[in-house]
């Protein structure tokens, strides 16, 4: 870890130690890394005697698979977030825009601590702890917990593990140092199977029907992505009816297994003609750059953006962005 990053960790720890009221925000449509990181740090601050609230801008409901991480009842609806927080902590949020309806709190908060691992993060806080070499924001939070000098017990370790196991795709994208962190979390009492199964390997029966419809319409374009192969699928509101957002989000993990495609995309209809698009790459294409061309962001091999219009038009714009990024001089 760089000296500058260590200095930022110390500054973040001091800001949080001195605070009496802390609001922690995950990005919209929070995943296990965003919300697990927020709840891990929030639980520690709660035990230190701070007033703590954890929230996110959208949707209105907490993802069912993440509810059990909130052992202290720290989650509050977006409507309950203070208009002018004393200290705001933004977690796993590569840009202010990713806070959605709560983005204005960055301007009204007395102090803003940004904890993230996105290389695209511009550092919009008064204190910024951004480690783009970390596989998950949960690792950044764990380093901050160590800086705070707190004991790592099972409830806190479980939140960190949830973020780590999901953002590393079950440690397939994890360094040897991160595997050692996982061992530390297990030693703190985490039951790896109990945490991972509801997050990654458990779905209602209706999920199978949705997959059958969606995957039957999936399309492979061998010449796409600069000849490296492009596969895509579309999940409409009708397809997703009655299912949790978690089920819809997981579709890309199946589409991405297509051996003939370097790039995979899944369009998910959030409301009529409004789409959230997940992008994945195997190794050669930087889909973060593709997403940024379309107003989104993310990581080199996993990114996304939102778009309005018909699915065919969204796909047409995506092909153009892919061509721009993969075009050879």
C-alpha positions as a Markdown table, in Angstrom:
| # | Residue | x | y | z |
|---|---|---|---|---|
| 1 | Unk | 0.0 | 0.0 | 0.0 |
| 2 | Unk | 1.4 | 3.4 | -0.9 |
| 3 | Unk | 2.3 | 6.0 | 1.6 |
| 4 | Unk | -0.3 | 8.3 | 0.2 |
| 5 | Unk | -3.0 | 5.7 | 0.7 |
| 6 | Unk | -1.9 | 5.1 | 4.3 |
| 7 | Unk | -2.1 | 8.8 | 4.9 |
| 8 | Unk | -5.7 | 8.8 | 3.5 |
| 9 | Unk | -6.6 | 5.9 | 5.7 |
| 10 | Unk | -5.4 | 7.8 | 8.7 |
| 11 | Unk | -7.3 | 10.9 | 7.7 |
| 12 | Unk | -10.5 | 8.8 | 7.2 |
| 13 | Unk | -10.1 | 7.1 | 10.6 |
| 14 | Unk | -9.7 | 10.5 | 12.3 |
| 15 | Unk | -12.7 | 11.9 | 10.5 |
| 16 | Unk | -14.9 | 9.0 | 11.6 |
| 17 | Unk | -13.4 | 8.9 | 15.1 |
| 18 | Unk | -14.2 | 12.6 | 15.7 |
| 19 | Unk | -17.7 | 12.3 | 14.2 |
| 20 | Unk | -20.9 | 11.8 | 16.3 |
| 21 | Unk | -23.3 | 11.2 | 13.4 |
| 22 | Unk | -22.3 | 9.2 | 10.3 |
| 23 | Unk | -24.4 | 8.4 | 7.2 |
| 24 | Unk | -23.1 | 5.6 | 5.0 |
| 25 | Unk | -24.3 | 5.4 | 1.4 |
| 26 | Unk | -24.0 | 2.6 | -1.1 |
| 27 | Unk | -24.6 | 3.0 | -4.8 |
| 28 | Unk | -28.0 | 2.6 | -6.4 |
| 29 | Unk | -29.0 | -1.0 | -6.9 |
| 30 | Unk | -26.5 | -2.0 | -4.3 |
| 31 | Unk | -24.6 | -5.3 | -4.5 |
| 32 | Unk | -22.9 | -7.3 | -1.8 |
| 33 | Unk | -19.7 | -5.3 | -2.0 |
| 34 | Unk | -21.3 | -1.9 | -1.7 |
| 35 | Unk | -23.8 | -2.8 | 1.0 |
| 36 | Unk | -21.6 | -5.3 | 2.8 |
| 37 | Unk | -18.9 | -2.7 | 3.0 |
| 38 | Unk | -21.3 | -0.1 | 4.3 |
| 39 | Unk | -22.7 | -2.4 | 7.0 |
| 40 | Unk | -19.3 | -3.6 | 8.2 |
| 41 | Unk | -18.1 | -0.1 | 8.8 |
| 42 | Unk | -21.5 | 1.0 | 10.0 |
| 43 | Unk | -21.6 | -1.7 | 12.6 |
| 44 | Unk | -18.2 | -0.8 | 13.9 |
| 45 | Unk | -19.1 | 2.9 | 14.2 |
| 46 | Unk | -22.4 | 2.0 | 15.9 |
| 47 | Unk | -20.4 | 0.1 | 18.5 |
| 48 | Unk | -18.2 | 3.1 | 19.0 |
| 49 | Unk | -21.2 | 5.1 | 20.1 |
| 50 | Unk | -21.9 | 7.0 | 16.8 |
| 51 | Unk | -25.3 | 7.6 | 15.4 |
| 52 | Unk | -25.3 | 5.6 | 12.2 |
| 53 | Unk | -27.6 | 5.1 | 9.2 |
| 54 | Unk | -26.9 | 3.1 | 6.1 |
| 55 | Unk | -28.8 | 3.6 | 2.9 |
| 56 | Unk | -28.9 | 3.9 | -0.9 |
| 57 | Unk | -30.8 | 5.9 | -3.4 |
| 58 | Unk | -32.8 | 3.2 | -5.2 |
| 59 | Unk | -34.7 | 0.9 | -5.3 |
| 60 | Unk | -37.0 | 1.3 | -2.3 |
| 61 | Unk | -36.4 | -2.3 | -1.0 |
| 62 | Unk | -33.2 | -3.8 | 0.4 |
| 63 | Unk | -32.1 | -6.8 | -1.7 |
| 64 | Unk | -33.5 | -9.8 | 0.1 |
| 65 | Unk | -30.2 | -11.7 | -0.1 |
| 66 | Unk | -28.4 | -8.9 | 1.8 |
| 67 | Unk | -30.9 | -8.2 | 4.6 |
| 68 | Unk | -29.4 | -10.7 | 7.0 |
| 69 | Unk | -26.1 | -8.7 | 7.0 |
| 70 | Unk | -27.8 | -5.9 | 8.9 |
| 71 | Unk | -27.6 | -7.3 | 12.4 |
| 72 | Unk | -28.0 | -3.9 | 14.2 |
| 73 | Unk | -30.9 | -2.5 | 12.2 |
| 74 | Unk | -28.8 | 0.3 | 10.6 |
| 75 | Unk | -30.5 | 0.3 | 7.2 |
| 76 | Unk | -32.9 | 3.2 | 6.6 |
| 77 | Unk | -34.9 | 4.2 | 3.5 |
| 78 | Unk | -33.5 | 7.0 | 1.3 |
| 79 | Unk | -36.2 | 9.3 | 2.6 |
| 80 | Unk | -34.8 | 9.1 | 6.1 |
| 81 | Unk | -31.2 | 10.1 | 5.1 |
| 82 | Unk | -30.4 | 13.6 | 6.6 |
| 83 | Unk | -30.5 | 16.5 | 4.2 |
| 84 | Unk | -27.1 | 17.7 | 5.5 |
| 85 | Unk | -25.2 | 14.8 | 7.1 |
| 86 | Unk | -22.4 | 15.6 | 9.5 |
| 87 | Unk | -20.2 | 13.0 | 7.9 |
| 88 | Unk | -21.1 | 11.2 | 4.7 |
| 89 | Unk | -19.3 | 8.0 | 3.7 |
| 90 | Unk | -19.8 | 6.9 | 0.0 |
| 91 | Unk | -18.8 | 3.3 | -0.6 |
| 92 | Unk | -18.1 | 1.4 | -3.8 |
| 93 | Unk | -19.4 | 4.5 | -5.7 |
| 94 | Unk | -17.2 | 5.4 | -8.6 |
| 95 | Unk | -18.9 | 8.7 | -9.3 |
| 96 | Unk | -21.3 | 11.0 | -7.5 |
| 97 | Unk | -24.0 | 10.1 | -10.1 |
| 98 | Unk | -24.0 | 6.5 | -8.8 |
| 99 | Unk | -25.5 | 7.8 | -5.6 |
| 100 | Unk | -28.7 | 8.5 | -7.6 |
| 101 | Unk | -31.3 | 10.6 | -5.7 |
| 102 | Unk | -28.9 | 11.0 | -2.8 |
| 103 | Unk | -26.1 | 12.5 | -4.8 |
| 104 | Unk | -26.9 | 16.0 | -3.5 |
| 105 | Unk | -25.8 | 14.9 | 0.0 |
| 106 | Unk | -22.2 | 15.2 | -1.2 |
| 107 | Unk | -22.6 | 18.9 | -1.4 |
| 108 | Unk | -24.5 | 19.4 | 1.8 |
| 109 | Unk | -22.4 | 17.1 | 4.1 |
| 110 | Unk | -19.9 | 18.7 | 6.5 |
| 111 | Unk | -17.3 | 16.0 | 5.5 |
| 112 | Unk | -17.3 | 13.3 | 2.8 |
| 113 | Unk | -15.2 | 10.2 | 3.0 |
| 114 | Unk | -15.0 | 8.2 | -0.2 |
| 115 | Unk | -14.0 | 4.5 | 0.1 |
| 116 | Unk | -13.7 | 2.8 | -3.3 |
| 117 | Unk | -11.7 | 0.6 | -5.7 |
| 118 | Unk | -12.8 | 2.0 | -9.1 |
| 119 | Unk | -10.0 | 3.4 | -11.1 |
| 120 | Unk | -12.4 | 5.9 | -12.6 |
| 121 | Unk | -13.3 | 7.5 | -9.3 |
| 122 | Unk | -12.3 | 11.2 | -9.5 |
| 123 | Unk | -12.0 | 11.6 | -5.7 |
| 124 | Unk | -15.0 | 13.7 | -4.9 |
| 125 | Unk | -14.7 | 13.5 | -1.1 |
| 126 | Unk | -13.0 | 15.7 | 1.4 |
| 127 | Unk | -11.1 | 12.5 | 2.3 |
| 128 | Unk | -10.6 | 9.9 | -0.5 |
| 129 | Unk | -9.4 | 6.3 | 0.1 |
| 130 | Unk | -9.3 | 4.9 | -3.4 |
| 131 | Unk | -7.3 | 1.7 | -4.1 |
| 132 | Unk | -7.8 | 0.6 | -7.7 |
| 133 | Unk | -5.6 | -2.4 | -7.0 |
| 134 | Unk | -8.1 | -3.8 | -4.5 |
| 135 | Unk | -10.4 | -6.5 | -5.9 |
| 136 | Unk | -13.3 | -5.1 | -3.8 |
| 137 | Unk | -14.2 | -2.1 | -1.7 |
| 138 | Unk | -14.6 | -4.5 | 1.2 |
| 139 | Unk | -10.8 | -4.8 | 1.2 |
| 140 | Unk | -10.5 | -1.0 | 1.5 |
| 141 | Unk | -13.0 | -1.0 | 4.4 |
| 142 | Unk | -11.1 | -3.8 | 6.1 |
| 143 | Unk | -7.9 | -1.7 | 6.0 |
| 144 | Unk | -9.8 | 1.2 | 7.5 |
| 145 | Unk | -11.1 | -1.1 | 10.3 |
| 146 | Unk | -7.6 | -2.1 | 11.0 |
| 147 | Unk | -6.6 | 1.6 | 11.1 |
| 148 | Unk | -9.4 | 2.2 | 13.6 |
| 149 | Unk | -7.9 | -0.6 | 15.7 |
| 150 | Unk | -11.2 | -2.6 | 16.1 |
| 151 | Unk | -11.5 | -6.3 | 16.7 |
| 152 | Unk | -12.7 | -8.3 | 13.7 |
| 153 | Unk | -15.6 | -10.4 | 14.9 |
| 154 | Unk | -18.0 | -12.7 | 12.9 |
| 155 | Unk | -20.8 | -10.1 | 12.1 |
| 156 | Unk | -18.3 | -7.6 | 10.8 |
| 157 | Unk | -16.2 | -10.3 | 9.0 |
| 158 | Unk | -19.4 | -11.7 | 7.4 |
| 159 | Unk | -20.2 | -8.4 | 5.8 |
| 160 | Unk | -16.7 | -8.0 | 4.5 |
| 161 | Unk | -16.7 | -11.6 | 3.2 |
| 162 | Unk | -20.0 | -11.0 | 1.3 |
| 163 | Unk | -18.4 | -8.2 | -0.6 |
| 164 | Unk | -15.2 | -10.1 | -1.2 |
| 165 | Unk | -16.7 | -13.4 | -2.4 |
| 166 | Unk | -19.0 | -11.7 | -4.9 |
| 167 | Unk | -16.6 | -9.1 | -6.4 |
| 168 | Unk | -13.9 | -11.7 | -6.9 |
| 169 | Unk | -16.3 | -14.2 | -8.4 |
| 170 | Unk | -15.7 | -16.7 | -5.7 |
| 171 | Unk | -12.0 | -15.8 | -5.5 |
| 172 | Unk | -11.3 | -16.5 | -9.2 |
| 173 | Unk | -10.1 | -12.9 | -9.6 |
| 174 | Unk | -8.3 | -12.8 | -6.2 |
| 175 | Unk | -4.6 | -12.4 | -5.5 |
| 176 | Unk | -2.7 | -14.6 | -3.0 |
| 177 | Unk | -2.9 | -11.7 | -0.5 |
| 178 | Unk | -6.7 | -11.6 | -0.9 |
| 179 | Unk | -6.9 | -15.3 | -0.3 |
| 180 | Unk | -5.0 | -14.7 | 3.0 |
| 181 | Unk | -7.6 | -12.1 | 3.9 |
| 182 | Unk | -10.4 | -14.6 | 3.2 |
| 183 | Unk | -8.6 | -17.0 | 5.6 |
| 184 | Unk | -8.6 | -14.3 | 8.2 |
| 185 | Unk | -12.3 | -13.8 | 7.8 |
| 186 | Unk | -13.0 | -17.5 | 8.1 |
| 187 | Unk | -10.8 | -17.5 | 11.3 |
| 188 | Unk | -13.1 | -14.8 | 12.6 |
| 189 | Unk | -16.0 | -17.2 | 12.4 |
| 190 | Unk | -17.5 | -16.7 | 8.9 |
| 191 | Unk | -19.3 | -19.7 | 7.5 |
| 192 | Unk | -18.3 | -19.4 | 3.8 |
| 193 | Unk | -21.1 | -21.6 | 2.5 |
| 194 | Unk | -23.8 | -19.9 | 4.6 |
| 195 | Unk | -22.7 | -16.5 | 3.2 |
| 196 | Unk | -22.1 | -17.4 | -0.4 |
| 197 | Unk | -25.1 | -19.7 | -1.1 |
| 198 | Unk | -27.9 | -17.1 | -0.8 |
| 199 | Unk | -25.8 | -14.6 | -2.7 |
| 200 | Unk | -24.8 | -16.7 | -5.6 |
| 201 | Unk | -26.3 | -20.2 | -5.6 |
| 202 | Unk | -29.9 | -20.0 | -4.5 |
| 203 | Unk | -32.9 | -18.9 | -6.6 |
| 204 | Unk | -36.7 | -19.5 | -6.7 |
| 205 | Unk | -38.1 | -22.0 | -9.1 |
| 206 | Unk | -39.5 | -19.2 | -11.3 |
| 207 | Unk | -35.9 | -18.2 | -12.1 |
| 208 | Unk | -35.5 | -21.3 | -14.3 |
| 209 | Unk | -38.4 | -20.3 | -16.4 |
| 210 | Unk | -37.1 | -16.8 | -16.8 |
| 211 | Unk | -33.7 | -18.2 | -17.8 |
| 212 | Unk | -35.3 | -20.5 | -20.4 |
| 213 | Unk | -37.0 | -17.6 | -22.1 |
| 214 | Unk | -34.1 | -15.2 | -21.9 |
| 215 | Unk | -31.3 | -17.5 | -22.9 |
| 216 | Unk | -33.4 | -18.9 | -25.9 |
| 217 | Unk | -33.3 | -15.4 | -27.3 |
| 218 | Unk | -29.6 | -14.8 | -26.7 |
| 219 | Unk | -27.6 | -13.8 | -29.7 |
| 220 | Unk | -23.9 | -14.5 | -30.6 |
| 221 | Unk | -22.2 | -12.1 | -33.0 |
| 222 | Unk | -18.8 | -13.8 | -33.9 |
| 223 | Unk | -17.6 | -10.7 | -35.7 |
| 224 | Unk | -18.5 | -8.4 | -32.9 |
| 225 | Unk | -16.1 | -6.7 | -30.5 |
| 226 | Unk | -13.4 | -6.4 | -33.1 |
| 227 | Unk | -13.8 | -10.0 | -34.2 |
| 228 | Unk | -13.4 | -11.3 | -30.7 |
| 229 | Unk | -17.0 | -12.2 | -30.3 |
| 230 | Unk | -20.0 | -10.5 | -28.7 |
| 231 | Unk | -22.9 | -12.3 | -27.0 |
| 232 | Unk | -26.0 | -10.5 | -25.7 |
| 233 | Unk | -29.4 | -11.2 | -24.1 |
| 234 | Unk | -32.4 | -9.1 | -23.1 |
| 235 | Unk | -34.4 | -9.4 | -19.9 |
| 236 | Unk | -37.8 | -7.6 | -20.3 |
| 237 | Unk | -40.1 | -6.5 | -17.5 |
| 238 | Unk | -42.4 | -9.4 | -18.5 |
| 239 | Unk | -39.5 | -11.9 | -18.2 |
| 240 | Unk | -38.6 | -10.6 | -14.8 |
| 241 | Unk | -42.2 | -10.3 | -13.4 |
| 242 | Unk | -42.3 | -11.8 | -9.9 |
| 243 | Unk | -38.6 | -12.3 | -9.5 |
| 244 | Unk | -36.1 | -10.4 | -7.3 |
| 245 | Unk | -33.5 | -8.0 | -8.8 |
| 246 | Unk | -30.9 | -10.5 | -7.7 |
| 247 | Unk | -32.3 | -13.1 | -10.2 |
| 248 | Unk | -32.1 | -10.6 | -13.0 |
| 249 | Unk | -28.6 | -9.4 | -12.1 |
| 250 | Unk | -27.3 | -13.0 | -12.2 |
| 251 | Unk | -28.2 | -13.6 | -15.9 |
| 252 | Unk | -25.0 | -12.0 | -17.1 |
| 253 | Unk | -22.9 | -14.6 | -15.2 |
| 254 | Unk | -24.5 | -17.3 | -17.4 |
| 255 | Unk | -24.3 | -15.4 | -20.7 |
| 256 | Unk | -20.6 | -14.6 | -20.0 |
| 257 | Unk | -19.7 | -18.3 | -20.1 |
| 258 | Unk | -20.1 | -18.3 | -23.9 |
| 259 | Unk | -16.8 | -19.7 | -25.1 |
| 260 | Unk | -17.0 | -17.9 | -28.5 |
| 261 | Unk | -17.4 | -14.4 | -27.1 |
| 262 | Unk | -14.9 | -12.1 | -25.5 |
| 263 | Unk | -17.6 | -9.6 | -24.5 |
| 264 | Unk | -21.1 | -10.3 | -23.0 |
| 265 | Unk | -23.9 | -7.9 | -22.4 |
| 266 | Unk | -27.3 | -8.3 | -20.7 |
| 267 | Unk | -30.0 | -5.6 | -21.1 |
| 268 | Unk | -32.3 | -5.5 | -18.1 |
| 269 | Unk | -35.5 | -3.5 | -18.4 |
| 270 | Unk | -36.0 | -1.5 | -15.1 |
| 271 | Unk | -39.1 | 0.3 | -16.3 |
| 272 | Unk | -40.7 | 0.7 | -19.8 |
| 273 | Unk | -37.9 | 1.5 | -22.3 |
| 274 | Unk | -35.3 | 2.2 | -19.6 |
| 275 | Unk | -32.5 | -0.3 | -19.3 |
| 276 | Unk | -29.6 | -1.2 | -17.1 |
| 277 | Unk | -26.9 | -2.9 | -19.1 |
| 278 | Unk | -24.3 | -5.2 | -17.6 |
| 279 | Unk | -21.0 | -5.7 | -19.5 |
| 280 | Unk | -18.4 | -8.5 | -19.0 |
| 281 | Unk | -15.2 | -9.3 | -20.8 |
| 282 | Unk | -12.9 | -12.3 | -20.6 |
| 283 | Unk | -9.5 | -10.6 | -20.8 |
| 284 | Unk | -8.8 | -8.5 | -23.9 |
| 285 | Unk | -11.5 | -5.8 | -24.0 |
| 286 | Unk | -11.7 | -3.0 | -21.4 |
| 287 | Unk | -15.5 | -2.8 | -21.0 |
| 288 | Unk | -15.1 | 0.1 | -18.5 |
| 289 | Unk | -14.0 | 2.2 | -21.5 |
| 290 | Unk | -17.0 | 1.0 | -23.5 |
| 291 | Unk | -19.4 | 1.8 | -20.6 |
| 292 | Unk | -17.8 | 5.3 | -20.2 |
| 293 | Unk | -18.6 | 6.1 | -23.8 |
| 294 | Unk | -22.2 | 5.4 | -23.0 |
| 295 | Unk | -22.3 | 7.3 | -19.7 |
| 296 | Unk | -21.5 | 4.5 | -17.3 |
| 297 | Unk | -18.4 | 3.0 | -15.7 |
| 298 | Unk | -17.0 | 0.1 | -13.7 |
| 299 | Unk | -13.9 | -2.1 | -14.0 |
| 300 | Unk | -11.9 | -3.3 | -16.9 |
| 301 | Unk | -13.6 | -6.7 | -17.1 |
| 302 | Unk | -17.0 | -5.8 | -15.5 |
| 303 | Unk | -18.9 | -2.6 | -16.1 |
| 304 | Unk | -22.3 | -1.2 | -17.0 |
| 305 | Unk | -24.4 | 1.8 | -18.0 |
| 306 | Unk | -28.1 | 2.8 | -18.2 |
| 307 | Unk | -29.9 | 3.8 | -21.4 |
| 308 | Unk | -33.4 | 4.8 | -22.7 |
| 309 | Unk | -35.1 | 3.6 | -25.8 |
| 310 | Unk | -35.8 | 0.4 | -27.6 |
| 311 | Unk | -33.5 | -2.6 | -26.9 |
| 312 | Unk | -32.4 | -2.7 | -30.5 |
| 313 | Unk | -31.3 | 0.9 | -30.4 |
| 314 | Unk | -29.4 | 0.3 | -27.1 |
| 315 | Unk | -27.6 | -2.6 | -28.7 |
| 316 | Unk | -26.8 | -0.6 | -31.8 |
| 317 | Unk | -25.2 | 2.1 | -29.7 |
| 318 | Unk | -23.3 | -0.6 | -27.7 |
| 319 | Unk | -22.0 | -2.1 | -30.9 |
| 320 | Unk | -20.7 | 1.3 | -32.0 |
| 321 | Unk | -18.9 | 1.8 | -28.6 |
| 322 | Unk | -17.4 | -1.6 | -28.8 |
| 323 | Unk | -16.2 | -0.9 | -32.4 |
| 324 | Unk | -14.6 | 2.4 | -31.1 |
| 325 | Unk | -12.7 | 0.6 | -28.3 |
| 326 | Unk | -11.7 | -2.5 | -30.3 |
| 327 | Unk | -10.9 | -0.8 | -33.6 |
| 328 | Unk | -7.2 | -1.4 | -34.5 |
| 329 | Unk | -5.2 | 1.5 | -35.9 |
